[in-house]
Amino acid sequence: MTDQASPSSYDHIPYPDLVHSLTHPGRVAAIATLLNIQPAPVESCRVLELGCASGSNLLAMAYSLPDSIFVGIDNSARQVEVAQHTARQLGLANVTFYHLDILDLTPNFGQFDYIIAHGVYAWVPPHVQDKVLDICKRNLSPQGVAYVSYNTLPGWHMLLMVREMMQYHTRDLTDPQQRATEARAFISQLATMIPDAGKSAYAALLDTYLDSRHKAVAGYDAWQNSVLLHDELSDINEPIYFHEFASRADRHDLQYLAEANFAHVMLNDLSPEAVEQLEQYARDTIQLEQYLDFVRHQTFRRTLLCHTDVAVDRTLRADRIRSLYVVSRAHPVADEDAATDGVARFQCFDGATFASDHPLTITALHYLTEISPRAIGFMPLVQEASSRLGIDSPSSEDVYTLALNLLQAFTYSAQLIELMAYDPAFAIEISERPQASPLALLQVQNVPLVSNLRHEQVELDGLAYAVLRLLDGQHDRAAIIDALYALIESGKGAPPQPNMTPEEVRQALARDLERTLRWMARASLLVG
């Protein structure tokens, strides 16, 4: 994210290297497909990112999609130089970065199938906001999809209060890092000073703010300070109501498609009474989305836009998932009643659950949990589940029911079922000389937050942080254990348990290494 109005702040304190999973064309294209758009194939598309910072988001895409073209622009010369340097280190010829102001981008820059503007819109002046939407109109291909994120009201009314208090408290400070550190400390202290803090909604707000927006990453205060300086403490931070954003997009001949977090547009978390009331209030999709923001106290949106002349069909049809890939992070729930009622239940880490008594669906879900986090095409999934049931050719009704159930689970949670328009490539099997992705190997030199091969951010614990640095494909397990033992001997690492003999330390490291490598494989960090 880059504030195009003040590049010097980003030259001095760059924005942290992050990937944003929902910006990936493989996820965006899946939503477009469900809504009857024919997006460009993800494996051979053109992607433009506005405010690309140091390029981490595009670099991760470019690495995983070598036949697609990626272009990033940013107004910070320093960050563009870093992005270009990293692209050279990775040997990526399909990604290009330009030191360019958003205002200087014209239609002659070319058309793109996917345009990304993450963390830009709310942090730039109105004329730049208008230009962002103009680019989404003029540089977007006919069936293209644009992703624009922004802070939203009413939720940000309360966050604006926190922002203004931090700005006041740090009004006399000029050093950015000191300003951010003092601002965070002030809000933490303020939460403890409130009378009857344990019963105060105000204190709870401050605690929630610190926990959700500035969760500590031990030893990396400068990294977190950068996030705070460029988000809450930036010179410009203008949240907007959704209906206002939709109206602005409409003036540029762009229509609202959906949210990149697709489950967010669904009403599954609301009571039947609430849904009925909302349907009475809202006369169209835009009004319904706005009322949902009122209900959910929404603070942030990741909105997908397309051209107004594209025929969007919001009736979700099961047959549209046939061309997509399916992933599940769910696990079966042990249930004593399953043997008698024939219902299998699945749950994921975000608490979402799904139950079915349909044999083909149950078998397909069990298979997905076995291969997780790998993806499989819908029709191969049908074939695998049918084979496991001893069925040569499932009925069209069974195939339709499976598709409908998967689609329903996707609307509950992308952890239950994730639909994607491509199959991410990563290694599940652990080789004799394990190798992490080249991008993760570069990132781990700075912070214990790296990008995996599913375009997700992964936080590493102490051992994983040490191990990942050694996964260059040159070290076998014995060499990795030797290196970890040397860290302990030098005092830079701690033994698994106190008072262990050298042999016991090595044996414990061997066990912990195997567990860590299995976790890394499941975290999609390894290449073949």
Summary of the structure (lengths in Angstrom):
residues: 528
radius of gyration: 24.4
end to end distance: 32.1
largest distance: 74.6
contacts: 1744
relative contact order: 0.11
helix: 49%
strand: 15%
